[in-house]
Amino acid sequence: MLRLRLTLAVCLLGLVMGTVACGDEEQGVDEPAREGLALELDGIDYNVFITRQLNPAIQEDRAYFEGPEPAAGENLYGVFLQACNNSKEPRGVSDSFTVKDSQGNEFEPEELPEENQFAYTPHELDPEECIPEAGSVAQLGPTGGSMLLFKLPLDVTENRPLELEIEGDDGDKLTYELDI
């Protein structure tokens, strides 16, 4: 009886150790980052703070976008992010952003007017400089970030998760899962 219990205990221990050693993550599979995590690409730290639907018919959202209301069957989404150069030399930020759905559809950001104080405007950052600029309306506002504006079909929310892909100069990419 003791021998049976000992054999059973050894088998159980082996099963537990095998499960722990294997883990639940596949090797070589990159998962998209969640909003709120800063990740580095080409020496720039990117952080997607929040993604939210915009309604130009309400006062608060007109501050983000004063353009026309979306067409029937479309919604506007603002992706609010920060890009910071934490290096000791000037670096350019990415100007390549794409939202992708689970069906492989891709969407590019809409162009915003230069006078839009929330618009993400790519340029070279000095060391310790960020987009949005410290003390700016975008940085001090409730979203804390500069905005990329996407016009998305209503049915795209059925094809979640939606992911924001940021491409660097050398072809490397960061991917964030958008909380829509």
N, C-alpha and C positions, 0 to 999 in steps of 0.2 A: 504494500500500500504506500509506504514511504517512497519507494522507487517510482511509482506512478505519479505521485504528487510532485516529486522532484523533476521528472521528465516533463510534466505539464507546466511547471513553473519556468523551466528553461525554454520551452517552446513559446510560452506567452511572452517571456522577456525578449526572445528573438523577434517575435512579431512586432512588439512595441518598438524595439530598436530599429528595425527595418522601416517602420512607418516614419519614425522621427528622422532617420537618415535620408529618406526619400523626400520629405517635405511635400508641400502642395504646390510649389511653383515649378513650372517647366524651365529647363535650362535654355537660354538663348531667346526667350520670348520677352520682348519689351512691352510693358504695360504703359498705357498713357498716364501721365501725371494728373493728379486731381488739381482743381483750382485751389489757389492759395499756397502752392509750393514753388519756390524759386529754383529755377534750373539754369545752368550755364550753357551758352551756345556762342562760339566764336569770341569768348572773353566777355560776353554780356550776360547778366543774370536777368531772365525773364520770369515774370510772375503774373498769371492770370488771376485777378482778384474775384471777378464776378461776371456772369453772363446774364443779361436780362432782356426781356421783351420790351420794346419801346412803343409808346402810343403817342404820336405827335399831336393828338387831339387834347391831351392833358398838359397843363402848364409845366409840370416838372420835366416831362420828357421833351418839350419844345426847347429847353435849354441844351439838350444833347443833340437834337436834330430838328432844324426848322424847315425841312424839305417837305415835299408832298407826302400825303398818307400813302401807304403801300396799296398796290392794286388788289383787286379782289383775289383771294386765294394766296395772299402773301402776308408775311409778318416781318417787322424789323427787329433785329436783335443787336444789342450793343455788347461787345466783348471788351471789358475794361482790364487793361494790363499795365504793367510797369516794366521798363527796361533800364537796367543800371550798369554802368561801367565801373566795376570794382577793381580794375587793374590800375597800373601805374602809367599807362600810355593811352592816347586817344584811340577810340574804336568806333566803327560804324555799326548801327543797329540794322536788323533785318527789315526788309520791305516786302518780304514774301510770306503771305499768310493765306491759308486755305482752310475752310471748314469742309469736312467730309462726313457723310453719313454712312451707316452700316451697309448701304447698297452700292457704295462706290461713287455716289454723286458728289461733285465738288462745287464749292461756292467761293467766289472771290469777294473781298470787301468792297463796299461802295466808296466812291470818292467823296470826300467832305470838303467844304470850302475852307480856305486858309484861315478865315476869321473864326472858325469854330474852335473855341477854347478847350474842347474836350478831345479833339481829333488827335489820333496818333500820327505824328509827323516824323518819319525817319530822317535822321541826320547823324553826323559824327558826334560822339559824346566825349567830353574831356574826362580824365580820371575822376572818380567819385561823383560823376554827374548822372542824372536819371531823366527819363521820360516817364511821367510828366515832371516838369521842372519843380523843384522844391518851392513851396509857397504859392504855386499856381492854383487857379480855380479847380483844375482837374485833380491836382494832388490833394487839395484841402476838401474837395467835395465828398459826398457820401460814398462814391464808388472808389475813390482813392487812386484811380488810374486814368490813362488816356484811352480813348475809345476807337475800336474798329467797328464799323457798321456793316452788318450783313442783312441782305434782303433774302429771306428764305421762304419757300413754299410752305403753306400750312401743313401739308401732309409729311413734311420732313421730320416732324417730331415723332412720327410712327416708325422712323428708321433710326432710332437711337441705338447706341450712343452716338452723339455728334462729337467730333474731335477737331480741335484747332491744331493745324500743323504749321510750325514756324520753320522756315528753311534758312540756313546760314549760307555764307559766301562759298564755302567749300562743299556744299551739298549735304552736310549733316543736318538732321532735323530734330526738333523737339515736338512732342505731341501732348496736348492737354485734352482730357475728357471734359467737355462742357456740361455744366450742371443746368440743363434745360429740361 
